[in-house]
Amino acid sequence: MSKCRYCKSSAYGSCPKSPNGVHEHIDDDKHCEFCGSTAYGSCAKSPFKRHRHGHGNDKCVWCGSKSTGSCAKSPSRRHER
């Protein structure tokens, strides 16, 4: 089970220890760090308003692609691993 990087809770939602105010689960590349969804795209719990998956498996955290270059779902407009 994935845990929040700031408080080690397995919950999603508000986290008083996080600088973004929400739990962040960065060790699971299959789920959104902020809500636990397996989807990519819009996320109400994300401070970026987009799902961001945990790092791993050499995939972009914003869209799941293994390519390099531009990414329409990333705030920086680049794939991020």
N, C-alpha and C positions, 0 to 999 in steps of 0.2 A: 504494500500500500504506500502510495506517495505521501510525503509529509511537507508541510509548509517550511520553506527555507528560513523563516524568521522565528517561528514559535513551535515548530515540530508537530503542529496539529494536522490531522487528516481531513479536517473540515475545509469547506470553501466559503467565501464571503468575507466579511469584515475581519481585519486582523490589526489590533492596536500596535503591534511591533513592526509592521511593514511600513516603509516610507510611502508606498502607494495606497495604504489603508485597507488592502485586501490580502488574503492568503496567496502565496505564490509557491506552486509546486513545480520546481524546475527540473526534477529528475525523471520525468515521464514523457518521452517523446510521442506517445500515443494519445495524450489527453491535453486539453487546454490547461495552462498553469493556473488560471483564475477561476474556472468553473467546472473543470473535469470533463467537458464535452470532447468527443472524438472529432467534431466538425472543425472546419476552418471558416473564417468569415466574421460576421458581427457577433460581439459578446457583450452583454449588458454589465457583467462583473469586471471586465477589463478596464484599466485606466486608459487604455488606447482605443477602447470600443471595438476591438478585434480579438479573436481567439489567438493566443500565442502558446504553442506547444512547448514542452520541455526540450532540452537539448539531447541529442543522441541520434544514432543511426545516420549521421551525415545528411539530415534533412533540414530544409528551411523551417524555422520555428513558426513562421507566419502562414505558409501555404502547403508545406509537406513535400515540396519538390526537391529533387536531388541536383537540379541544374544550378548554374551560376548566372550572375547578371541581374537583370531587372526583375522585380517582383511587385505586382499590382497590389498585393495585400499587406506589404510591409510599409510602416511609416517612413522608412528611409528610402523606399522604392528599390531596395536591393535585397536579394536573398540573404538571410542570416542563419548561421548554423550555431 
